[in-house]
Amino acid sequence: MLTAPQLRAARALLGIEQRKLAELSGLSVPTIQRMEASEMMIRGNVDSLMKLIGALELLGVELIGEGQASATGGRGVRLKADYRPIKPPESEGADAGGPA
């Protein structure tokens, strides 16, 4: 399974924008945006997911599942098993930080 954080990280490692990934995978930009905005596991139809994964693999990305070792031993990053996402601080109001 592919997660939204994996997708965002893969695109960042490749140094490409959503538009380029959409072009290379045969998907629309809004589809890539929806996939990246998912909570964790990307939901979508199987054909779209396969196109996306295929494009990432052709570009040189190895998707590593939880608990798996890298098959090729290339450089990369992965989240620790005890990772907890940091939530952004809540806004203190509409005029916070503005002129008094």
N, CA, C and O atoms as a printed pandas DataFrame, in Angstrom:
     atom_number atom_name residue_name chain_id  residue_number  x_coord  y_coord  z_coord
0              1         N          MET        A               1    0.834   -1.187    0.000
1              2        CA          MET        A               1    0.000    0.000    0.000
2              3         C          MET        A               1    0.874    1.244    0.000
3              4         O          MET        A               1    1.970    1.243    0.561
4              5         N          LEU        A               2    0.394    2.284   -0.619
5              6        CA          LEU        A               2    1.090    3.558   -0.712
6              7         C          LEU        A               2    0.391    4.563    0.189
7              8         O          LEU        A               2   -0.834    4.682    0.165
8              9         N          THR        A               3    1.170    5.284    0.983
9             10        CA          THR        A               3    0.591    6.300    1.853
10            11         C          THR        A               3    0.819    7.688    1.255
11            12         O          THR        A               3    1.714    7.887    0.434
12            13         N          ALA        A               4   -0.005    8.636    1.684
13            14        CA          ALA        A               4    0.131   10.016    1.228
14            15         C          ALA        A               4    1.502   10.585    1.601
15            16         O          ALA        A               4    2.127   11.238    0.765
16            17         N          PRO        A               5    1.998   10.359    2.837
17            18        CA          PRO        A               5    3.339   10.857    3.146
18            19         C          PRO        A               5    4.422   10.245    2.256
19            20         O          PRO        A               5    5.368   10.938    1.881
20            21         N          GLN        A               6    4.300    8.961    1.912
21            22        CA          GLN        A               6    5.265    8.323    1.002
22            23         C          GLN        A               6    5.235    9.006   -0.361
23            24         O          GLN        A               6    6.281    9.260   -0.958
24            25         N          LEU        A               7    4.042    9.300   -0.844
25            26        CA          LEU        A               7    3.903    9.935   -2.143
26            27         C          LEU        A               7    4.531   11.322   -2.139
27            28         O          LEU        A               7    5.269   11.676   -3.059
28            29         N          ARG        A               8    4.239   12.109   -1.106
29            30        CA          ARG        A               8    4.811   13.451   -1.023
30            31         C          ARG        A               8    6.340   13.382   -0.916
31            32         O          ARG        A               8    7.048   14.174   -1.538
32            33         N          ALA        A               9    6.840   12.427   -0.122
33            34        CA          ALA        A               9    8.289   12.271    0.042
34            35         C          ALA        A               9    8.936   11.817   -1.267
35            36         O          ALA        A               9   10.004   12.310   -1.629
36            37         N          ALA        A              10    8.315   10.901   -1.967
37            38        CA          ALA        A              10    8.862   10.418   -3.238
38            39         C          ALA        A              10    8.958   11.554   -4.237
39            40         O          ALA        A              10    9.963   11.691   -4.934
40            41         N          ARG        A              11    7.917   12.367   -4.308
41            42        CA          ARG        A              11    7.926   13.483   -5.242
42            43         C          ARG        A              11    9.003   14.498   -4.859
43            44         O          ARG        A              11    9.677   15.058   -5.723
44            45         N          ALA        A              12    9.155   14.725   -3.549
45            46        CA          ALA        A              12   10.189   15.653   -3.075
46            47         C          ALA        A              12   11.590   15.123   -3.393
47            48         O          ALA        A              12   12.457   15.886   -3.818
48            49         N          LEU        A              13   11.816   13.822   -3.189
49            50        CA          LEU        A              13   13.114   13.236   -3.503
50            51         C          LEU        A              13   13.439   13.354   -4.993
51            52         O          LEU        A              13   14.594   13.551   -5.373
52            53         N          LEU        A              14   12.423   13.234   -5.816
53            54        CA          LEU        A              14   12.622   13.347   -7.257
54            55         C          LEU        A              14   12.765   14.799   -7.703
55            56         O          LEU        A              14   13.277   15.075   -8.788
56            57         N          GLY        A              15   12.312   15.721   -6.861
57            58        CA          GLY        A              15   12.383   17.133   -7.206
58            59         C          GLY        A              15   11.412   17.535   -8.304
59            60         O          GLY        A              15   11.712   18.400   -9.126
60            61         N          ILE        A              16   10.238   16.897   -8.310
61            62        CA          ILE        A              16    9.249   17.223   -9.341
62            63         C          ILE        A              16    7.972   17.760   -8.694
63            64         O          ILE        A              16    7.668   17.465   -7.538
64            65         N          GLU        A              17    7.245   18.544   -9.460
65            66        CA          GLU        A              17    5.981   19.107   -9.002
66            67         C          GLU        A              17    4.843   18.146   -9.318
67            68         O          GLU        A              17    5.003   17.199  -10.089
68            69         N          GLN        A              18    3.693   18.408   -8.706
69            70        CA          GLN        A              18    2.527   17.563   -8.929
70            71         C          GLN        A              18    2.178   17.485  -10.408
71            72         O          GLN        A              18    1.804   16.420  -10.900
72            73         N          ARG        A              19    2.296   18.597  -11.121
73            74        CA          ARG        A              19    1.961   18.629  -12.548
74            75         C          ARG        A              19    2.835   17.645  -13.338
75            76         O          ARG        A              19    2.333   16.939  -14.213
76            77         N          LYS        A              20    4.126   17.598  -13.038
77            78        CA          LYS        A              20    5.034   16.693  -13.747
78            79         C          LYS        A              20    4.702   15.235  -13.427
79            80         O          LYS        A              20    4.701   14.387  -14.320
80            81         N          LEU        A              21    4.419   14.940  -12.145
81            82        CA          LEU        A              21    4.060   13.572  -11.772
82            83         C          LEU        A              21    2.758   13.155  -12.455
83            84         O          LEU        A              21    2.623   12.015  -12.898
84            85         N          ALA        A              22    1.811   14.072  -12.537
85            86        CA          ALA        A              22    0.551   13.774  -13.224
86            87         C          ALA        A              22    0.819   13.438  -14.688
87            88         O          ALA        A              22    0.276   12.471  -15.222
88            89         N          GLU        A              23    1.651   14.237  -15.322
89            90        CA          GLU        A              23    1.995   14.018  -16.728
90            91         C          GLU        A              23    2.669   12.658  -16.925
91            92         O          GLU        A              23    2.317   11.913  -17.840
92            93         N          LEU        A              24    3.635   12.339  -16.067
93            94        CA          LEU        A              24    4.398   11.093  -16.214
94            95         C          LEU        A              24    3.580    9.851  -15.877
95            96         O          LEU        A              24    3.865    8.765  -16.381
96            97         N          SER        A              25    2.568   10.004  -15.031
97            98        CA          SER        A              25    1.753    8.853  -14.633
98            99         C          SER        A              25    0.467    8.725  -15.446
99           100         O          SER        A              25   -0.231    7.716  -15.350
100          101         N          GLY        A              26    0.156    9.739  -16.239
101          102        CA          GLY        A              26   -1.088    9.690  -17.014
102          103         C          GLY        A              26   -2.310   10.004  -16.183
103          104         O          GLY        A              26   -3.427    9.658  -16.567
104          105         N          LEU        A              27   -2.114   10.659  -15.045
105          106        CA          LEU        A              27   -3.222   11.035  -14.170
106          107         C          LEU        A              27   -3.406   12.545  -14.228
107          108         O          LEU        A              27   -2.551   13.262  -14.747
108          109         N          SER        A              28   -4.518   13.023  -13.697
109          110        CA          SER        A              28   -4.757   14.466  -13.669
110          111         C          SER        A              28   -4.112   15.079  -12.431
111          112         O          SER        A              28   -3.861   14.391  -11.442
112          113         N          VAL        A              29   -3.849   16.376  -12.500
113          114        CA          VAL        A              29   -3.298   17.084  -11.342
114          115         C          VAL        A              29   -4.252   16.991  -10.151
115          116         O          VAL        A              29   -3.789   16.738   -9.039
116          117         N          PRO        A              30   -5.573   17.186  -10.333
117          118        CA          PRO        A              30   -6.475   17.046   -9.183
118          119         C          PRO        A              30   -6.430   15.648   -8.542
119          120         O          PRO        A              30   -6.612   15.518   -7.331
120          121         N          THR        A              31   -6.191   14.611   -9.347
121          122        CA          THR        A              31   -6.080   13.256   -8.793
122          123         C          THR        A              31   -4.837   13.154   -7.916
123          124         O          THR        A              31   -4.900   12.594   -6.822
124          125         N          ILE        A              32   -3.710   13.687   -8.382
125          126        CA          ILE        A              32   -2.476   13.677   -7.585
126          127         C          ILE        A              32   -2.699   14.482   -6.310
127          128         O          ILE        A              32   -2.276   14.061   -5.233
128          129         N          GLN        A              33   -3.354   15.630   -6.417
129          130        CA          GLN        A              33   -3.621   16.467   -5.251
130          131         C          GLN        A              33   -4.486   15.738   -4.228
131          132         O          GLN        A              33   -4.216   15.803   -3.028
132          133         N          ARG        A              34   -5.525   15.044   -4.697
133          134        CA          ARG        A              34   -6.389   14.279   -3.783
134          135         C          ARG        A              34   -5.609   13.167   -3.099
135          136         O          ARG        A              34   -5.774   12.933   -1.902
136          137         N          MET        A              35   -4.764   12.486   -3.853
137          138        CA          MET        A              35   -3.969   11.396   -3.286
138          139         C          MET        A              35   -3.023   11.928   -2.206
139          140         O          MET        A              35   -2.901   11.328   -1.138
140          141         N          GLU        A              36   -2.360   13.042   -2.479
141          142        CA          GLU        A              36   -1.429   13.606   -1.512
142          143         C          GLU        A              36   -2.137   14.180   -0.296
143          144         O          GLU        A              36   -1.534   14.285    0.772
144          145         N          ALA        A              37   -3.400   14.552   -0.436
145          146        CA          ALA        A              37   -4.158   15.129    0.678
146          147         C          ALA        A              37   -4.825   14.060    1.541
147          148         O          ALA        A              37   -5.458   14.390    2.543
148          149         N          SER        A              38   -4.694   12.794    1.173
149          150        CA          SER        A              38   -5.304   11.711    1.957
150          151         C          SER        A              38   -4.741   11.708    3.369
151          152         O          SER        A              38   -3.633   12.190    3.604
152          153         N          GLU        A              39   -5.499   11.169    4.298
153          154        CA          GLU        A              39   -5.039   11.081    5.692
154          155         C          GLU        A              39   -3.786   10.229    5.802
155          156         O          GLU        A              39   -2.767   10.709    6.298
156          157         N          MET        A              40   -3.827    9.019    5.369
157          158        CA          MET        A              40   -2.659    8.132    5.390
158          159         C          MET        A              40   -2.661    7.287    4.120
159          160         O          MET        A              40   -2.034    7.659    3.129
160          161         N          MET        A              41   -3.360    6.155    4.140
161          162        CA          MET        A              41   -3.400    5.282    2.966
162          163         C          MET        A              41   -4.152    5.978    1.837
163          164         O          MET        A              41   -5.236    6.526    2.037
164          165         N          ILE        A              42   -3.564    5.945    0.665
165          166        CA          ILE        A              42   -4.191    6.579   -0.490
166          167         C          ILE        A              42   -5.325    5.698   -0.977
167          168         O          ILE        A              42   -5.171    4.493   -1.173
168          169         N          ARG        A              43   -6.460    6.333   -1.166
169          170        CA          ARG        A              43   -7.605    5.621   -1.720
170          171         C          ARG        A              43   -7.790    6.088   -3.163
171          172         O          ARG        A              43   -7.629    7.266   -3.481
172          173         N          GLY        A              44   -8.118    5.169   -3.992
173          174        CA          GLY        A              44   -8.341    5.482   -5.396
174          175         C          GLY        A              44   -8.593    4.193   -6.137
175          176         O          GLY        A              44   -8.507    3.108   -5.563
176          177         N          ASN        A              45   -8.902    4.310   -7.404
177          178        CA          ASN        A              45   -9.136    3.068   -8.130
178          179         C          ASN        A              45   -7.793    2.403   -8.420
179          180         O          ASN        A              45   -6.757    3.062   -8.498
180          181         N          VAL        A              46   -7.838    1.125   -8.573
181          182        CA          VAL        A              46   -6.625    0.318   -8.723
182          183         C          VAL        A              46   -5.821    0.761   -9.933
183          184         O          VAL        A              46   -4.592    0.803   -9.868
184          185         N          ASP        A              47   -6.480    1.092  -11.031
185          186        CA          ASP        A              47   -5.786    1.513  -12.243
186          187         C          ASP        A              47   -4.964    2.777  -11.988
187          188         O          ASP        A              47   -3.814    2.864  -12.420
188          189         N          SER        A              48   -5.542    3.753  -11.293
189          190        CA          SER        A              48   -4.825    4.999  -10.990
190          191         C          SER        A              48   -3.633    4.737  -10.073
191          192         O          SER        A              48   -2.550    5.282  -10.282
192          193         N          LEU        A              49   -3.838    3.910   -9.067
193          194        CA          LEU        A              49   -2.736    3.590   -8.156
194          195         C          LEU        A              49   -1.604    2.872   -8.870
195          196         O          LEU        A              49   -0.432    3.140   -8.603
196          197         N          MET        A              50   -1.942    1.961   -9.775
197          198        CA          MET        A              50   -0.917    1.233  -10.518
198          199         C          MET        A              50   -0.152    2.168  -11.458
199          200         O          MET        A              50    1.062    2.034  -11.608
200          201         N          LYS        A              51   -0.851    3.108  -12.087
201          202        CA          LYS        A              51   -0.178    4.089  -12.944
202          203         C          LYS        A              51    0.792    4.933  -12.126
203          204         O          LYS        A              51    1.920    5.191  -12.547
204          205         N          LEU        A              52    0.338    5.354  -10.958
205          206        CA          LEU        A              52    1.171    6.191  -10.096
206          207         C          LEU        A              52    2.408    5.434   -9.617
207          208         O          LEU        A              52    3.525    5.940   -9.718
208          209         N          ILE        A              53    2.213    4.241   -9.104
209          210        CA          ILE        A              53    3.322    3.430   -8.608
210          211         C          ILE        A              53    4.288    3.094   -9.743
211          212         O          ILE        A              53    5.504    3.133   -9.557
212          213         N          GLY        A              54    3.753    2.765  -10.910
213          214        CA          GLY        A              54    4.599    2.465  -12.059
214          215         C          GLY        A              54    5.460    3.649  -12.459
215          216         O          GLY        A              54    6.642    3.485  -12.758
216          217         N          ALA        A              55    4.880    4.835  -12.466
217          218        CA          ALA        A              55    5.641    6.038  -12.817
218          219         C          ALA        A              55    6.730    6.302  -11.786
219          220         O          ALA        A              55    7.862    6.624  -12.149
220          221         N          LEU        A              56    6.402    6.170  -10.505
221          222        CA          LEU        A              56    7.404    6.398   -9.458
222          223         C          LEU        A              56    8.559    5.406   -9.587
223          224         O          LEU        A              56    9.722    5.781   -9.440
224          225         N          GLU        A              57    8.238    4.146   -9.860
225          226        CA          GLU        A              57    9.284    3.135  -10.006
226          227         C          GLU        A              57   10.161    3.411  -11.223
227          228         O          GLU        A              57   11.378    3.243  -11.155
228          229         N          LEU        A              58    9.558    3.834  -12.340
229          230        CA          LEU        A              58   10.339    4.171  -13.532
230          231         C          LEU        A              58   11.262    5.361  -13.286
231          232         O          LEU        A              58   12.332    5.462  -13.886
232          233         N          LEU        A              59   10.841    6.256  -12.404
233          234        CA          LEU        A              59   11.642    7.435  -12.076
234          235         C          LEU        A              59   12.751    7.124  -11.071
235          236         O          LEU        A              59   13.610    7.966  -10.806
236          237         N          GLY        A              60   12.728    5.902  -10.511
237          238        CA          GLY        A              60   13.802    5.502   -9.599
238          239         C          GLY        A              60   13.426    5.426   -8.145
239          240         O          GLY        A              60   14.304    5.311   -7.291
240          241         N          VAL        A              61   12.148    5.486   -7.835
241          242        CA          VAL        A              61   11.698    5.417   -6.446
242          243         C          VAL        A              61   11.397    3.969   -6.082
243          244         O          VAL        A              61   10.724    3.255   -6.825
244          245         N          GLU        A              62   11.903    3.550   -4.937
245          246        CA          GLU        A              62   11.568    2.233   -4.387
246          247         C          GLU        A              62   10.650    2.461   -3.198
247          248         O          GLU        A              62   11.051    3.073   -2.208
248          249         N          LEU        A              63    9.437    1.979   -3.289
249          250        CA          LEU        A              63    8.484    2.122   -2.186
250          251         C          LEU        A              63    8.730    0.998   -1.191
251          252         O          LEU        A              63    8.643   -0.179   -1.538
252          253         N          ILE        A              64    9.036    1.365    0.036
253          254        CA          ILE        A              64    9.377    0.387    1.068
254          255         C          ILE        A              64    8.228    0.308    2.060
255          256         O          ILE        A              64    7.857    1.312    2.668
256          257         N          GLY        A              65    7.674   -0.862    2.220
257          258        CA          GLY        A              65    6.592   -1.051    3.173
258          259         C          GLY        A              65    7.117   -1.126    4.600
259          260         O          GLY        A              65    8.306   -1.341    4.833
260          261         N          GLU        A              66    6.214   -0.945    5.535
261          262        CA          GLU        A              66    6.588   -1.003    6.949
262          263         C          GLU        A              66    7.179   -2.364    7.285
263          264         O          GLU        A              66    6.592   -3.402    6.980
264          265         N          GLY        A              67    8.343   -2.347    7.914
265          266        CA          GLY        A              67    8.993   -3.580    8.315
266          267         C          GLY        A              67    9.798   -4.256    7.218
267          268         O          GLY        A              67   10.424   -5.287    7.461
268          269         N          GLN        A              68    9.793   -3.694    6.016
269          270        CA          GLN        A              68   10.539   -4.277    4.910
270          271         C          GLN        A              68   11.913   -3.636    4.799
271          272         O          GLN        A              68   12.113   -2.485    5.184
272          273         N          ALA        A              69   12.840   -4.392    4.272
273          274        CA          ALA        A              69   14.164   -3.855    3.961
274          275         C          ALA        A              69   14.161   -3.374    2.520
275          276         O          ALA        A              69   13.364   -3.840    1.706
276          277         N          SER        A              70   15.040   -2.454    2.208
277          278        CA          SER        A              70   15.186   -1.987    0.836
278          279         C          SER        A              70   15.771   -3.117   -0.002
279          280         O          SER        A              70   16.773   -3.723    0.378
280          281         N          ALA        A              71   15.157   -3.395   -1.121
281          282        CA          ALA        A              71   15.631   -4.476   -1.982
282          283         C          ALA        A              71   16.923   -4.115   -2.700
283          284         O          ALA        A              71   17.742   -4.989   -2.985
284          285         N          THR        A              72   17.112   -2.826   -2.997
285          286        CA          THR        A              72   18.288   -2.422   -3.764
286          287         C          THR        A              72   19.350   -1.733   -2.932
287          288         O          THR        A              72   20.467   -1.528   -3.405
288          289         N          GLY        A              73   19.023   -1.373   -1.706
289          290        CA          GLY        A              73   20.006   -0.755   -0.830
290          291         C          GLY        A              73   20.346    0.679   -1.149
291          292         O          GLY        A              73   21.361    1.186   -0.672
292          293         N          GLY        A              74   19.523    1.356   -1.948
293          294        CA          GLY        A              74   19.777    2.753   -2.276
294          295         C          GLY        A              74   19.529    3.665   -1.089
295          296         O          GLY        A              74   18.971    3.251   -0.072
296          297         N          ARG        A              75   19.954    4.922   -1.234
297          298        CA          ARG        A              75   19.730    5.904   -0.179
298          299         C          ARG        A              75   18.263    6.283   -0.116
299          300         O          ARG        A              75   17.549    6.186   -1.113
300          301         N          GLY        A              76   17.815    6.711    1.041
301          302        CA          GLY        A              76   16.435    7.132    1.189
302          303         C          GLY        A              76   16.126    7.528    2.609
303          304         O          GLY        A              76   17.020    7.646    3.446
304          305         N          VAL        A              77   14.874    7.728    2.869
305          306        CA          VAL        A              77   14.410    8.068    4.210
306          307         C          VAL        A              77   13.201    7.209    4.531
307          308         O          VAL        A              77   12.487    6.737    3.647
308          309         N          ARG        A              78   13.000    7.027    5.812
309          310        CA          ARG        A              78   11.772    6.354    6.239
310          311         C          ARG        A              78   11.419    6.846    7.617
311          312         O          ARG        A              78   12.293    7.291    8.361
312          313         N          LEU        A              79   10.149    6.773    7.971
313          314        CA          LEU        A              79    9.692    7.188    9.288
314          315         C          LEU        A              79    9.961    6.093   10.291
315          316         O          LEU        A              79    9.893    4.909    9.963
316          317         N          LYS        A              80   10.266    6.483   11.508
317          318        CA          LYS        A              80   10.442    5.520   12.588
318          319         C          LYS        A              80    9.094    4.892   12.924
319          320         O          LYS        A              80    8.045    5.488   12.682
320          321         N          ALA        A              81    9.129    3.702   13.476
321          322        CA          ALA        A              81    7.893    2.993   13.807
322          323         C          ALA        A              81    7.045    3.762   14.816
323          324         O          ALA        A              81    5.819    3.649   14.797
324          325         N          ASP        A              82    7.672    4.541   15.696
325          326        CA          ASP        A              82    6.917    5.267   16.713
326          327         C          ASP        A              82    6.601    6.709   16.307
327          328         O          ASP        A              82    6.306    7.540   17.167
328          329         N          TYR        A              83    6.659    7.014   15.008
329          330        CA          TYR        A              83    6.386    8.356   14.491
330          331         C          TYR        A              83    4.973    8.800   14.855
331          332         O          TYR        A              83    4.011    8.045   14.716
332          333         N          ARG        A              84    4.872   10.022   15.316
333          334        CA          ARG        A              84    3.573   10.648   15.593
334          335         C          ARG        A              84    3.569   11.992   14.878
335          336         O          ARG        A              84    4.452   12.813   15.128
336          337         N          PRO        A              85    2.600   12.244   13.991
337          338        CA          PRO        A              85    2.586   13.509   13.275
338          339         C          PRO        A              85    2.426   14.691   14.227
339          340         O          PRO        A              85    1.723   14.600   15.233
340          341         N          ILE        A              86    3.080   15.789   13.899
341          342        CA          ILE        A              86    2.965   17.011   14.688
342          343         C          ILE        A              86    1.787   17.792   14.141
343          344         O          ILE        A              86    1.686   18.030   12.937
344          345         N          LYS        A              87    0.904   18.185   15.031
345          346        CA          LYS        A              87   -0.246   18.969   14.603
346          347         C          LYS        A              87    0.124   20.442   14.654
347          348         O          LYS        A              87    0.762   20.888   15.608
348          349         N          PRO        A              88   -0.271   21.208   13.631
349          350        CA          PRO        A              88    0.046   22.636   13.648
350          351         C          PRO        A              88   -0.694   23.334   14.787
351          352         O          PRO        A              88   -1.794   22.916   15.149
352          353         N          PRO        A              89   -0.103   24.404   15.365
353          354        CA          PRO        A              89   -0.781   25.114   16.444
354          355         C          PRO        A              89   -2.056   25.761   15.930
355          356         O          PRO        A              89   -2.138   26.178   14.775
356          357         N          GLU        A              90   -3.040   25.835   16.798
357          358        CA          GLU        A              90   -4.305   26.452   16.412
358          359         C          GLU        A              90   -4.136   27.960   16.349
359          360         O          GLU        A              90   -3.371   28.546   17.115
360          361         N          SER        A              91   -4.848   28.567   15.443
361          362        CA          SER        A              91   -4.802   30.015   15.276
362          363         C          SER        A              91   -5.388   30.688   16.520
363          364         O          SER        A              91   -6.343   30.184   17.111
364          365         N          GLU        A              92   -4.812   31.829   16.912
365          366        CA          GLU        A              92   -5.293   32.544   18.089
366          367         C          GLU        A              92   -6.299   33.612   17.734
367          368         O          GLU        A              92   -6.634   34.442   18.579
368          369         N          GLY        A              93   -6.780   33.618   16.535
369          370        CA          GLY        A              93   -7.776   34.595   16.118
370          371         C          GLY        A              93   -7.389   35.228   14.809
371          372         O          GLY        A              93   -6.243   35.118   14.373
372          373         N          ALA        A              94   -8.322   35.882   14.188
373          374        CA          ALA        A              94   -8.102   36.441   12.869
374          375         C          ALA        A              94   -7.088   37.577   12.868
375          376         O          ALA        A              94   -6.378   37.770   11.881
376          377         N          ASP        A              95   -7.011   38.344   13.982
377          378        CA          ASP        A              95   -6.108   39.485   14.000
378          379         C          ASP        A              95   -4.791   39.202   14.695
379          380         O          ASP        A              95   -4.033   40.127   14.986
380          381         N          ALA        A              96   -4.505   37.926   14.967
381          382        CA          ALA        A              96   -3.248   37.576   15.623
382          383         C          ALA        A              96   -2.079   37.910   14.713
383          384         O          ALA        A              96   -2.064   37.531   13.541
384          385         N          GLY        A              97   -1.107   38.614   15.253
385          386        CA          GLY        A              97    0.086   38.950   14.494
386          387         C          GLY        A              97   -0.067   40.169   13.618
387          388         O          GLY        A              97    0.898   40.596   12.985
388          389         N          GLY        A              98   -1.253   40.742   13.564
389          390        CA          GLY        A              98   -1.485   41.936   12.731
390          391         C          GLY        A              98   -1.213   43.190   13.511
391          392         O          GLY        A              98   -0.912   43.127   14.703
392          393         N          PRO        A              99   -1.313   44.334   12.861
393          394        CA          PRO        A              99   -1.088   45.612   13.557
394          395         C          PRO        A              99   -2.150   45.868   14.605
395          396         O          PRO        A              99   -3.296   45.444   14.454
396          397         N          ALA        A             100   -1.768   46.567   15.676
397          398        CA          ALA        A             100   -2.693   46.843   16.766
398          399         C          ALA        A             100   -3.480   48.101   16.526
399          400         O          ALA        A             100   -4.309   48.479   17.354
